[in-house]
Every structure is written in structure tokens, then in C-alpha cells.
Amino acid sequence: MNIARVHTIQPHIHGGTPVAIETDISRGLHAFSVVGLAGKAVDEAKDRVGSAIKHTGYTSPKTKNQKIVVSLAPADLKKEGTHFDLPMAVGYLVAAGEIESDEVLRGYIGELSLDGSLRPVRGVLNCVLAAKEVGWKEVIVPKDNAKEAALVSGITIYGASNLGEVLEHISLDAPDTFLKKQPPTEIADQWQEGGTKLEDIKGQESAKRGLAIAAAGRHNVMLVGPPGTGKTMLARALRSLLPPLSREASLAVTAIHSISGSDHTISTEAPFRAPHHTASHTSLVGGGSNPRPGEVTLAHHGVLFMDEFPEFERRSLDALRQPLEDRVVTISRVQGTAEFPADFILVAALNPYRGSEDGTTDFVTAMRDTYKNKVSGPILDRVDLWIEVPHVPYDTLTSLPSKIDETSNARELIQTARKQQHRRYKKSAEYTNANLTSREIEEHIVLSDDVKKLLKQSSQRLNLSPRSYHRLIKVSRTIADLEEKEDIEVGHVLEALQYRVSV
């Protein structure tokens, strides 16, 4: 008997690694071994594969006196997931001479049920992206994963319902391809229409203006105020203001959520993650013995809302330093180091008062006193906009009519500002003022003498750090973009100063 070789992909956060599944069958007492750093789910595939083969109409491996060795190459790569079931079954049947396969270079992905049907698996998009990169012609996936897989252009996708359909498709005896090609999946540009909108919030005009600035430049926000004033509603309303993601960004977001197994749907809507303050450090930042992405990565290109911000673990908050500055998070373990994308807008909400509103205006001092320095200065320094959310007068709640077009008007301004930034920086649609480095600020932003003078005076009075100074400039640039101004004016800096506190 010959060695059969089929192919699949081991997915990871940035794509996947090709894996060759080699099957050798020799005479002897029955044995079925899988070698090549197989995880528990891969090792258990032996029983699923045997049952699926039997119920598909072929002879089960367990009924024969033969030694079966399945090798997963490269052998030093950890293999995890149930998507190895399908290629292992195909490899065995080819090696056993049960079927005669064509020579097309293709990948197989899918989990087998005991009756031979195919179940959907995680990370299909990541697998297909990797398959296209290495030059494979086609990929066979479970039917429920076909729409996600067809997001990738330039490679043929087939969706199968069971093992029998796959075998019919690859058999040399088949007169033509048995499976139908999956048509390309289109992603329509769409705003977030469900959930909270600006018109749902009575009053808080200053806070709404701050949200528009945050959405236009993708700036980090701190919502400060007593309980019940609408901080959570404002945070959720921010999502409705974010423009639809570009196709490239949407694919990146979908790939992250696919491998994580979350319920994120294929769309251009920015993700919104709101972990509870009791969330563990690993679930927030990512990690584990084999590093997996956390909430900061699941919020990539979207919003990470952290209510009761100082109630999170101190080490979890300090771990936000890297993603807030570098837009990535690095997880180091004995087995190796993983770098996950984490380009998100941080929206933090807190109540700096001891039980009731006491008229405090020095939010940072009050917060440090209340929470006993649970939030470090470097984290506070990375917040662009400090937005006060005070109590709304009862007359406003009962008499102020809702503005029906408030959200749509804000979207127009934000879209205009984003287009200006795209034209200025000539990078991706998601590259905004908040992403600028100090060198890019000098290259793209021209400051008049009056603006420089105001920036110098305000920096000295507020004792701003160099980081805060640059963030002040970036917020001012966003405000100018909202007004379609070519240069930053004094008024733009003065408005930006309203959202800045000394830490």
C-alpha cells in the first residue's frame, strides 16, 4: 500500500500554517496512531473518522488487522481543532485503496459526525486565507462554513454536507465535479442601526459632541459622572457613529472572531465588546498555555467598553498600556510569543465620587482618592477625551423633544472628517488621527504661531507630558476635520483643552 498525502491548515490569529497529513497502512495487529504533536481533539478524531467511514458505506478501519500511522507535518507544530477529521478520513480511504483521488492541489477542512455529516469549525476564514497564500486551487469546507470561506477571492470554495459528497467530488470515477462552487460572499457597507443612538439620550450635549470627535478620530474616551446619568448609553451610542469598516478591516475582524468562536456575524459593523469588571486578566488581555486572543483583540477595529473602569484588576489595566500605544498586545509564554492585533477605541466609565455627587471638578484627584490609585498615571495619560456626564435636570428629561436626525447628522460630519484623514495620510480607511506618530504629526500637521503659543501655554499650565501634548494636537486636528478646515485654529485647540485634564 502507498502513502497517501492530503492537506489542511492549522489556523492561527494571523492566518494559518499548511499541514500535510500523511497516512501509511501496513499489515499487523490493529493499531491507529496519530503522530505530530496532536492535541486532544485531534487524537480523538480516530473514533469519529472510523464511525463516519463506516456510515458512509466503506469498511471501518477498526474491522481490519492493520497498522495505521497518520503523520501531521510539520511535526514540531502543535495541531489543535476538530477540522483535521475530514482530511484524516480522506487520507485513510486513499491509502487503503477504497477510493482513487484526482491530483488537484486542494485543502480539506471539517469536523465529522459519527454518521459522516460535516459540522462547522472555527477559523475557516484564516485557513482559506493561508490556502490562497500558498497557491492551493480549491478548499472543501463544511456547508455551514462555506459563506465565510467565500469571503476570500481568487480560490475556489466548495461546501459539503457529508463525507460522501466529498468522496464523490474527488473521485476519478466521477464524470464531473460533484459539489457546486460557492459564489463569492459580498459584504455590504452598513451602519450599526440597532441598539442605542444619540437621539435616545436626553441632554448631555457636550458628551455627544465628545463622542462625535472620538468617532471621527478614533480617540480614547473617559466618561466621568455619578451613577444613572447615561454613561453606558453614551458608550453604546458610539458604536452607531462609527463608519462601516473597509473590506480589508472587515476580513481581519471576521478572522479574529472566527478563530475565537464568537458570534460575530459577517458585516462591516465595528465590533463592540463590554467585558464585566470581574473578567479575569487572561480573558481581557489574552493568554493561556497556548496563547489565545482576549477582549482587547476581539475589539479590534471597534470599541472596548470598560464600565466601572477602576474595578478591573490593577494588572489588567496596566496591561492596556501596550495596546493603547502600539495597537497590538504581546503574549509571552514558555512555548513562545504571540502578537495579537488590538487597535480599538477605549471607552472607560467611572464614578469618582464617594456615594453621591459632591460638586467635585478635579476628577483625577477625586478618582485617585476614591479608588486608592488603582488606575495608574500612564493609563490615564493615554486617554484623549475626558467627558463629564453630569445629572440631567428633570425638566430636560420630561420636556426636551428627541432630535430625530441627530445620529444621521453626526454620521455625515464623521464621514466627512474620515475622508479628509484618508486623503491626507493616504493609508487605510481605519488609519485616523489617533494613529499618528510624533514624526507623522510633524510631517502632516502644520501649526501656526498662535496655535503653537497656545499649545505651549496650556501644556505648561496643565503640566502635560509629551504624550499628552501630542494627543492634544491630534484631537485638535480631528475637531478641525469635523469643520472641514485645512489647518488647526486656536478655537480647535481651546475645544480640545476642554476634554483634557492634568494627570
HELIX and SHEET records of a PDB file:
HELIX    1   1 LYS A   40  ASP A   43  1                                   4    
HELIX    2   2 ALA A   45  HIS A   55  1                                  11    
HELIX    3   3 PRO A   61  THR A   63  5                                   3    
HELIX    4   4 ASP A   85  ALA A   95  1                                  11    
HELIX    5   5 VAL A  124  VAL A  134  1                                  11    
HELIX    6   6 LYS A  143  ASN A  145  5                                   3    
HELIX    7   7 ALA A  146  ALA A  149  1                                   4    
HELIX    8   8 LEU A  163  ILE A  170  1                                   8    
HELIX    9   9 LEU A  198  ASP A  200  5                                   3    
HELIX   10  10 GLU A  205  GLY A  217  1                                  13    
HELIX   11  11 LYS A  231  LEU A  241  1                                  11    
HELIX   12  12 ARG A  247  SER A  260  1                                  14    
HELIX   13  13 HIS A  281  VAL A  285  1                                   5    
HELIX   14  14 GLU A  295  LEU A  298  1                                   4    
HELIX   15  15 PHE A  309  GLU A  311  5                                   3    
HELIX   16  16 ARG A  314  ASP A  318  1                                   5    
HELIX   17  17 ARG A  321  ASP A  326  1                                   6    
HELIX   18  18 PHE A  363  TYR A  371  1                                   9    
HELIX   19  19 GLY A  377  ASP A  381  1                                   5    
HELIX   20  20 TYR A  394  SER A  399  1                                   6    
HELIX   21  21 GLU A  406  TYR A  425  1                                  20    
HELIX   22  22 ASN A  433  ASN A  435  5                                   3    
HELIX   23  23 SER A  438  HIS A  444  1                                   7    
HELIX   24  24 ASP A  449  LEU A  462  1                                  14    
HELIX   25  25 PRO A  466  LEU A  482  1                                  17    
HELIX   26  26 VAL A  490  GLN A  498  1                                   9    
SHEET    1   A 4 ALA A   4  HIS A  12  0                                        
SHEET    2   A 4 GLY A  15  ARG A  27 -1                                        
SHEET    3   A 4 GLN A  66  ALA A  73 -1                                        
SHEET    4   A 4 ALA A  31  VAL A  35  1                                        
SHEET    1   B 3 ARG A 106  TYR A 108  0                                        
SHEET    2   B 3 GLU A 138  PRO A 142  1                                        
SHEET    3   B 3 THR A 156  ALA A 160  1                                        
SHEET    1   C 2 GLU A 111  LEU A 112  0                                        
SHEET    2   C 2 LEU A 118  ARG A 119 -1                                        
SHEET    1   D 5 PHE A 272  ARG A 273  0                                        
SHEET    2   D 5 VAL A 303  MET A 306  1                                        
SHEET    3   D 5 ILE A 345  LEU A 350  1                                        
SHEET    4   D 5 VAL A 221  VAL A 224  1                                        
SHEET    5   D 5 LEU A 385  GLU A 388  1                                        
SHEET    1   E 2 GLY A 286  GLY A 287  0                                        
SHEET    2   E 2 ARG A 292  PRO A 293 -1                                        
SHEET    1   F 2 VAL A 328  ARG A 333  0                                        
SHEET    2   F 2 GLY A 336  PRO A 341 -1                                        
END                                                                             
